[in-house]
Every structure is written in C-alpha cells, then in structure tokens.
Amino acid sequence: MDESNPNTTPESLPCIGVLAIQGDFDAHAIAIREAGAEAVLVRKPEQLDDIDGLVIPGGESTTFLKFLERDGFLDRLQAFVRTRPTFGTCAGCILLAKEVTHPAQQSLGVLDATVERNAYGRQIDSVIEEAETKLEGGPMELVYIRAPRIAKTGPSVKVLAERDGFPVLVEQGHILAATFHPELSADRRIHRRFVDLVREHSAVRS
C-alpha cells in the first residue's frame, strides 16, 4: 500500500516494468515500489503486454540495443514507447532520444531531443550534485555516472532541471527522461512523478 495515500489498495496500484537487461534495475524496482506502484522486472518482450509503464535504466546504450535486437524485443519496445508511459535514465534517456551523437547510433526516437553520449567524461568524472528542479520539495540530489548531455530539445519538451544550462530532467507527454540516476538517491520525487504520469495515462485510456 502507498503509505502517502491510505485509500490506495494493492488492486489499484499501477504495474510498472523495469527493463532488466543491464544497469541497476533492482534499485529502480525498489524506488518504484516506494513511490507507490507495483514493480516487475521485464526480461521478455511479451511482458510488455502486462504493464502500465516502463523504466529503461542506465547501462551502456549500444549493449542495450544488441540485446533488444534479439527475439523481436526492439520492435515490441518501439511500439510500446510510442504510446505508453516510459521513463529513461542515463542510457535509457539516450535510447529514447530522436537524435544521438558522439557517436551517432540507433534509438527509439520518441523524445524530441538530441543527446550526446558520455558528454561529461569518463567514469572517474562521475559526480553527485545538488540542484533545484521544478518539482516541489526543494533542492534534489543528482547522481551522474558517465552522463550523457541533452544538447537540444523540441518545443513540446518540458525542462524540469538543468546542469550548466543544459537540461538533465525532461518530460514530453507520456515520456520522462533523466541524464542522471535518481534510483541511486533516497529521494523518490522523480519516481513518484513517473508513477503519477502512469496513473494519468491509465485514466485517460480507461
């Protein structure tokens, strides 16, 4: 039960999948549960039929693509992200973007943005910062690990947080994307934002 909402019952919880191919998918699953939803690890394309939303975690985007090209997973995922709530973090953000640079690569192309891979340097350049966002509750801890950079966004993309003048947390309709790792922080505001997005989308579909 979502402790922040005593009227929430297990039957009413949205079911959110976490793509469990690589990255810290277990941490995302924990964060999703703490944010008030049911979390399931998605390893097979047919599991996409049974979830209300999906988290694509960090990792290595080219490795993601290699795994997804097996068993028709990439095609099923492409169809899912076009219409269903999806939250991409770090490599997940890269996969959602319409254009990927540094170097160029294939993507799912649903987020109207250009994303540069590894724009903030190597693993040793990883950093934890505290920054203001457009979410309520004050400054937020942002954990960057070999982070990409959102170099450009289209007019339909809402910027919720920035670093050095570049967007790091964005929302576009049913898509949420971050260049950092909110699952590695104890702050669950971003995951709650995604759970709310899933609830809103489910209400519209019903």
Buried (B, 14 or more C-beta within 10 A) or exposed (E): EBEEEEEBEEEEBBBBBBBBBBBBBBBBBBBBBBBBBBBBBBBEBEBBEEBBBBBBBBBBBEEBBEBBEEEEBBEBBBEBBEEBBBBBBBBBBBBBBBBBBEEEBEBBBBBBBBBBBBBBEEEEEBBEEEBEBEBEEEEBBBBBBBBBBBBBBEEEBEBBBBBEEBBBBBBBBBBBBBBBBBBBBEBBBBBBBBBBBBBEBBEEEE
